[in-house]
Amino acid sequence: MSTTQPRDNKTFETKVANLIATTRHLEVPHILVLRRLTLKDPESLKWASERQLDVVFNVLVTKALERMDRDRLNVAREQDYAPLTVAGTPDERDEDRLIVATIADQMLGPMVKTPALHSEHGTSLAKLLSLSPEAAPAKTPREASKNKEPPPLFAAQLGPDSQRMMPSASSRAISAEEDQKPFIDFATLFNDTLCAYSRKILGHFSIKGAVKSGRPPFPMAPEFGACYEDVLRRFILPPMHASRHIQQLGLSYNWAELGGAKLIDIIGSGDHNNPILHNWDLRWGAMRAPKGKKPKPEENPWPLFREDATNSNYDPPTEGDLQLMQDLIRFEAESIGKAWRELCQLHEQEFSPSGRQEQAREGAFRDGLMKWATKLPEHVGEFLAIKAYFMFPAISGGFTRRLLTNFGRTDSERRRAAPFLFAFAQTLPE
């Protein structure tokens, strides 16, 4: 297709929306690398012109700069913005510095401006690019993947051959201990990496060391993590290796050098044409028992879940929780960790400030919980609220029930908006 031919508006808007989602938490250097790769990719010019891509990435860089600490940005300015660029040819680095300087100088000066959004796609582009990570959209259930296996990752995800050997700097990074395990083969690396990242996510929900007793939902139970990993290794991961695209992925990189961080980067690139997430969703979908039929043994993890929940005193997952369990690796561990650290600080400042701390206003902790319940993926805010009950002496059953009223005006609305918190609150003492 020639770059002068008309382009499909819907495809353009979808691609821009994917870019916004992908870069929502990236820093400036990572966005500039993505810009280079996208502009070099002939496939990109099938859905956007170079001018449009320049406009899109200018706005993405603007949003990343706005998320930066102002002092850090001023320090970078004194160094001609070199700290905000990455390795490349002299021309590439000069272009990167010019992009950052043009935007940052406006932000740091007396006038704050945003790059113009003129394009043949008019207001639809402006509307897409106006999406901000600080303004959380209304949550809607994510549709399950269709049963058509996707094509290989597009070039902007894989990167050119010269970039495939570069280690990534993912905000979803797994632990250094996991990443430093000696490389055996791709299948072992694949399984260990996905299990390690799942453990990291569940670790942020775990109530290990709780100061109160009770029967938590499964994500909170410290014992659930081991059971979940057992299910992954027995039911989910082995069949994924039969997929031709997972096999192709195993041949696409030098995994001994890149390690598991590259796999986490691919997972974090989103659902579009993602061979890992597609096959992951298919395997979890196979866990739904056919109506009126007994599930196959290789597709029936429910006895394991029920037995572990009985032995460890937590509420087990059901088929209704399949979407949540398959979405765990889509969560960003760093965002959840940041949320919990902030909540710990707010709890201390409101309920037990130290001598040097100024006491937080009444309701600060509650407002912090509701902020993160809005910003984080569906159910994550509920889990942090339940964890707070178990971990903080000052958070009582009464506080938890009052918090629940913020999720809806009626019991029906609250049950829909926060089903785990609603069910848990009913079990708490006065």
N, C-alpha and C positions, 0 to 999 in steps of 0.2 A: 504493500500500500504506500502510495506517495505521501509525503508529509504535507502536500498541498491539498489533498483530498479532504472533503468534509469529515469531521469526526463525530462519533456518537456521544451526545451530551450525557446520556445515562452512564456510559462507561467512564467518561471523564469525571463525573461527580463521584462515582464509586471509587475510582482510583485515588482521588483527592481525599475522600473520607478515610480510605485505608492509610494514606500517608499521615493524616492528622492523628489517627489512632496509634500508628506505629511510633510517631515522634512525640507523643504526649508527655513522656517523662525523660526524653533524651536530652543530653546537653549539646551545646553548640557544635563542638568538633564532630560528634557522631552524625548530626544532621548534615554537616558539610560533606562528610564522606558519602552519605546516602545521596546527596545532591550530585556529586561527581559520578557515582555509579549509575544513577538514573539518567543523567544527561548523555552518558556514553552508551546507554542501552538502546539499540535501534527499536526495540519493542515499545519503549516509552513514547517515541515520536509517532506511534500509531494512534495514541489517544490524547496527545497534547503537543502543542508547538513548543519550541524552545522558549519563546517569550512567556507562554503560560507557565511553563515549569519554573522559569526564573521568578515570576510573581508568587507562585505557590511557595517556593522554598524561601523567598525573602520573608514571607509572613511567618513561616515555621521558625526561621531563625529569630525573628522578632519576638515570638512568644517564648522561645528558649532564653533569650536575653532578659526578658521581663521576669523570668523565674529566678534569675541569678541574683546573688547578693550584690548590692550596689557598690560596696567597697571593693569586692573582688573584680567587678567590672571596671572600676576606675584604675585598679592596679594593672589589669590587662591593657587598658587604654594607654598607660604610660609606656608599655612595651610594644606599642603599635599592634596590639591585639594578637601578637604571636602565640600567647598561651591558649588562644581559642582556635587555633588551626592545627592541622595534623600533617604528618610527613607527606611529601609529594614533590613534584617538579617545582622549580622556582615560579613558573607561570601559575601553577595550580595554587600555590601558597599565596602568591600576590592577589589572585582572584578572590580567594577565601578572605584575606585580610580586607580587601576592598568592600566585599559584601558586609562583613561585620562592622567595619568602620562607618560605612554609610548609615547603617541602622543605629548603631550604638552612639555615634556622635549626636544624632538627633535626640536620643533618649536622655543622654547626659547633659545636653545643652538646655537652654531656656524653653525651647519648643519641642514637644513630644509629638512625633508624627508616625504614621503607619504607612507602609508601602501601598501604592495605589492598587486597586483591584480591577483594572480595566481589562476585559477580555470579551471574546465573542460569546462567552457563556453568561455574561451579564451578572444579574443579581444572584443566580444560583451559586456561582463561585464565591461571591462575597458572603453569602449565607453559610456555606460550608466552612470557610476559613475563619468565620467569626466564632466558631466553637472554641471554648476555652476549657482547659483541664480543671479550672477552678469552679466552673459552672456545671454541676453534674446534671446530665439529662435524666429524664424520667426512666425508671428501670422497666424493661420489658423482658419477658423470657427469651433466652437465646434459642433460635431454631436449631434443631439437630441437623447434623450434616447429612446431605443426600448420599444415597448409596452408589454414586458414581465416583470412581476413583479419580482424583484430580490429575491434571498434567503435572510434569515436574515443576519445581519452583521457578518462578520467572527470574530473569537475570538480575534484577535489582535486589532480590533476596539472596541468590547464590553468590553474586559478585563475579567479576571477570576472573579468569584463571590466575592472573597475577595477584589477586586479592585473597584467593582461597586458602593460602597458607598463613594469613595474618590472624593471630589470636584476637578474639573479640573482647569487648569491655562491657559485658552485659550487666544491667542492673538486676538481673535475675540470677546472678552468679551462684553456683553451688559452692560448698565449703572447699577450702584449700585442701583439706585432708582427702576429700573425695576426688578432687581434680588431680591429685598427685599420685593416685594409685597407679601401679605399673600397668601399661597397656597390654592387654591379652589379645583381644579381637574386637571388632566393631559390635557384635551382638552383646558381649559382656559390658562394654562401655555404654551402649545404649540402655541396657537394663539397669545398670548401676546408677546412671545419671538421672533417669526418670524417677527411680526410687528415692535417690538422695534429695531431689528437688521436692518430691511429695513429702518426705520427712521434714524438710525445712518449713514448708507451708503449715503442716499439722503441728509442728513445734511451736509456732506462733499462737496457736489456739489452745495448746495443752495446758491443763490446770495442775501440772506436777507441782507439789508443794502447796496445795490449796489449804486455806485456813478455815474453810467450812466444809461440811460433808453434804452429800446430796447425790442424786443420780443425774449426771450431765448428759446432754446429747452426744452422739458418737464423736464428732470432731474434737470435743474438749478432752475426751478420755485419753490419758497418756498411753494406755494399752492399745488403743485403736490403731495407732500408727503402725505397729508391728503386724497386726492383722491385715490392714490395708495393703502393706507391702507384700505380704504372703499372697494375697489375692492377685496383685499385679504380676508377681513372678509365676503364678500358676495358671491364671486365666486370661490375663490381658496381654502381656508382653510377648510370650512365645508365638502366638499366631500372627502378630504384627510383622514378624520377620519373614513371613511367607509373601508379603506384598512386594510386587516388583519395584515399587517406588522406594520402599525402605531398603531393599537390596541395592537399588541404584544409588541411594544416598550413601550407603556404606562404601561405594567405590568412588564417590565424588571428591573426597578430601583425604589428606594424610591425617587420619584420626589419632595416630600415635603422637603427633606433634600438637594438634589442636586441642585434643581432650574433649571433655563433655561440655565445656562452656559454649562451643559452637552449636551443639544440639539445643541447649537452652535458648540461644539466640534465635534459632529457627522456630522453636515453639513460640517465642515472644513476637515473631513477625506477623502473627495474626492467622485467621482461619483461611484466608484466600490462597488456594493452591498449596496448602500446607500438608505434605505427605504424612508427617508425624501425627498431627491433630486429627486428620481425616481417618487414619487407621485406628487411632486411639478411640475416637468416637464410635467407630464401627464395632469395636470389641465390647465397649460398654453397652452399646445398643443390643448386642447379642445376649446380654444378661436379662433382658425382659422376657419373661416366660411367655411362650405362645398361648393365646387364649384357649383354655380347655385342655392344654397339653402339659405333660410333665417335662420340665427343662432337661436338656442333656447334661450329663455329669460335668462335661468340660465347660458348660455355660451356667453353672449353678453355684455361685459363691455364697448364697444366703445361709446355708447351714453353718459355714465358718463364721460369718458375721454374728449369727444368733448365739452360737456357743461362746464366742469370745465375750459378747456383751453380757451374757448370763454370768460368766465366771468373773468378770471385771466390774459388774454393776454400772453399766451405762445403757442408754437407749440405743438399740441397734439401728442401722440404716435399713430402709425398705426400698422396694422398687421405686417408690416416689422420690427417693433421694438419689437416683442414678445420675441425674443431670448435675447435681452438686458434686458427686464423687468424680465424675469425669471432668468437671471444670477446675478441680483443684490445681492442676498444673498450669492453668491459664492465669491463676492469681499471681500477683507480683509480691514476692516475699518481702522486698525492701519497703514497699508501701505499707504492708500490714505491720512490719516491725516499727516503722516510723510512727504509725497510728498508736500502737500500744505504748511506745516510749512517751509520746505526748500525753496519753491518758494517765499514765503513771505519775507524770509531773503534775497534771491538773488535780489528780486525786490528792496528792500530797499537799499542794498549795491550798486546796479548799478545806480539807478535813484535818490535816496535821502538819501545818507549815513549820519549818525549822526556824531557828532564831533569826536568821538573816533574810528569810523569805517574807515577802508581803503576802498576806492571806488573800487568796483569790475570792472573787465575789461568789455569793450563793448561786448555785446552778451552773457554775463554770464547767464542772465535770460532766453534768448531764448534757450541756450544750456541745461539749467536745465529743461525746458519744454520738450524738445525733449528726454532728458534722461528718464524722467518719462513716456513719451508716449511710449517708447520702453519697459520699465520694467514692467509697469502696464498692466492689462488686456485690451483687445480691447475696444476702445472708451474712456477709462478713461482719457487718456492724452488730448484728444480733449475737454472733459468737463472742465478739469482744465484750459486749454487755454482760453476757452470761459468765464469761471468764472473770470479769470484774467482781461479780457477786462472790465467786469462789475465792478470789485472791485478795480482796480488800476488806478488812474488818468493818469499815464504815458503810459498805454497800449492803443494805438489808433487803429482805423480801419486799418490804413496803416501797423502798426506793425503786426496785426493779419493776414492780407493778405500776408505779407512777410513771416511770420511763416509758412503759408500754403505751401509755395514753398518747404519747407523741407520734405514734405510728398510725393513728386513725381515730375517728370520732366514735366508732362503734366496735363491739367485739368482732363483728364480721370483718370490718376493714382491718383491724389489728391482726387478725388471724391470717388474712391474705398478705399483708405487708411484712409481717414478722412471725412466721409460723413457729419457728424454733423458740423464740423468746416467749411467745404467747403460751405455748405448751409448757415451757419450763416454769413460767411465773405461776401457773396454776398449782404447782407442786410445792411452792415455798411457804414457810410459816409466816404468820403475821409479823 
